[in-house]
């Protein structure tokens, strides 16, 4: 444990999220994702001085700190800025809360922190993956009149309906522009959240929103990708903006999401089969073609990801997952929580 770490102690349960400098104006105003050092801190795979906390057995440096943490590894050395303590969570609850720090925060935050739908508004969410479905659930908590989920995989759209979508569109077989007009009315959709990274969908969204409507772009296409807009169409107040991690102050927003999960206000997805070591590449291929099946569970106790406990001096403090609602948790790869060391990186 780094000497200057004060918010957590050895043995605390924590969830991990992005890193930021913790000192700039963006941090003080509750928008740490707008930190000027956000991208190098989270994606250059090293500390600001170019060093890395990870080395090979031979001592050669390895890239680390992806998303400020590289927590897919068995051990992670992270900045205190990336850590949010989870109070009062038992092993079962802790297992399902871990994804809150990334995809759930991103989708829900974009709706609740940025778009903030009002009474009578319409919301279209492009993409029904983890981020998009989190956005659908968050939109359900607002006064939005219409919630449209767009994807090309039928079972994802069915799941979106269970989670609160009032309309679904299979953009692989249906005319997306026409369907949006049919569901939201001729004036257009009030808000569009683009999570897929498909440039053509961002272009379409800019024409589908109403005057003073907003397109929030989360999806990240290949660097250098371009989208074209009719500038004249933006004059009456249409806005296209980017959003990172839901524009969240993770210190306050993650606990708020956890509070919503406790009474099952936010449902939890369960992915089957659980992925074992080396299965990530084929899982990505399956997800793209719809082969990785997902089902909704409204049970509060389920397996939804990996957790972490803070450790002192790298000494593991792990606990076996015990979930009466899921035998998969007991025998799957998430039965042990990987330890985390917290340091002022």
Protein Blocks (a to p, Z undefined) as FASTA:
>chain_A
ZZklmkbcehiacddddddehlamklmnopaklpfklmmmmmnopafkopafbdcfkopa
cdehihhlopmbmbdcddfklpccdehiafklmmmmmmmmmmmmmmmmmmmmmnopaehi
acddehjafklmmmmmmmmmmmbfbdcdddfbfklmmmmmmnopabdcdfklpcfklmmm
mmnojnbpfbdcdfkopaklmmmmmmmpcehiacddfbdcdehiacdddfklmmnopacd
ddeehipafklmmmmmmmmmmnomaccddddddddehilmmmmmmmmnopaccdddfbfb
dcfbdcddddeehiacddddddfkbmklmmmmklpccddddddZZ
